[in-house]
């Protein structure tokens, strides 16, 4: 092993490292059996429970319960594979010293973040690809009607996954051990699900809950999903009397931007820096 | 070792500057000084051991040199650049054998090496690395199923993957069994033979004596002694002790001229025999313990 003293080529680009990270993140995800089962089974189990218990009920506007809640289940699934998965994974990677190694290698943080985002987009797509057929063939929930509705589904899902990823990175900076970060993230996610109309019809929630939920992305993600899955006349039963696509995009993009700004300031490769 | 007052360091990248140059390095945690004016110089191509007890400041020093910990004061140049501000091209020139995990326990050894090859523009081939650290037979094994010694060897492979000019090893053999330790030492010798500068920290005296061209003894956040292992604590080692029994008790005379003491002793002895007579000199361990123990404390 001889030492290299001649001029070195420039280090690999951020994009090259990001690509390698997406690959390794996906490989690691696929080998984490519990995580795979939980990420993919949770939304399906929710669909089965809601479908079986409330299958015959109909909401105002003539929308069957399973159809209304598919939107919430899809949104929850996206939050699970983005916000929750990323927040807990980063805390654990930091604790195991994996991030320290990345820092010592001079890894650009952007490459690491991009790796997470890429992994989240792929796993989220796989999760939804499993959920939708179960809803369609198990509970007769119609899929988005036309290309326009599919496009809505696509951009809402992608923005939701991205904002979840960025917030997961941000929340991983919380002080404490990996397991305490996991607990906080899960607790926050559960409360947010109740507030955001995942388990109940959103318009029936108390006003203050609706207002709190409107600050966070999950409410908008769920509403955006409803606009993709529900018939046009259901829009009248939304709190605002419409789908609010513009506002949905605005809030989700704002969360991505705020999240990135928070990450840039608070992201740490190590647990404590003196 | 430079002992003059701190002067601005020349920022040069030429091969004749020291690999590491540190003057007056200070670092405190919560008001407690961990590094208290440390001076250090590591020459290009040498293996330098930073030797000291736990808590002496070894790891903090290494972390400052690696550019992952901020210093409170002092001047630091590693390969001619200040680690606190150096960029990615500087990082590519240093290697760290870190205690932390690779990319994940679920990856195999080969997958781990292949993955990290993407982070450097000058990677050694995975096969070459596997052979160098003796992990060829474990290439397909997941990291989770490696022994502690095997993980360390993987860490070495990762540390030298980008063909660094300078390699940091922080307590590399802590927790290794004797066989694994010997194998590890051979790895370090191979590295050094290839021209890589090696800076290692250890609290094992034998490890420093075995591997290092020069040893720096660190105690209380300062370098208290530096030199080749055989010459450490030369003044202390000149001090011999002559012991014998006299009137039912032990007499001990510390002296730099034991022969003279013996001559007087033998001349004064009427029957020509001195009971329990020994002449001892401190071994490396005694010297080390004297160096790292603050004056007035029991050893």
Interface residues (C-beta under 8 A of the other chain):
Chain A: X1 X2 X3 X4 X5 X8 X9 X10 X11 X12 X16 X17 X19 X20 X23 X24 X27 X28 X31 X32 X96 X97 X98 X99 X100 X101 X103 X104 X105 X106 X107 X108 X269 X270 X273 X274
Chain B: X15 X27 X29 X66 X68 X69 X70 X87 X88 X89 X91 X92 X93 X96 X98 X99 X100 X101 X102 X103 X104 X106 X107 X111 X115 X116 X118 X119 X120 X121 X122 X124 X132 X158 X160 X162 X163 X164 X165 X190 X191 X194 X195 X196
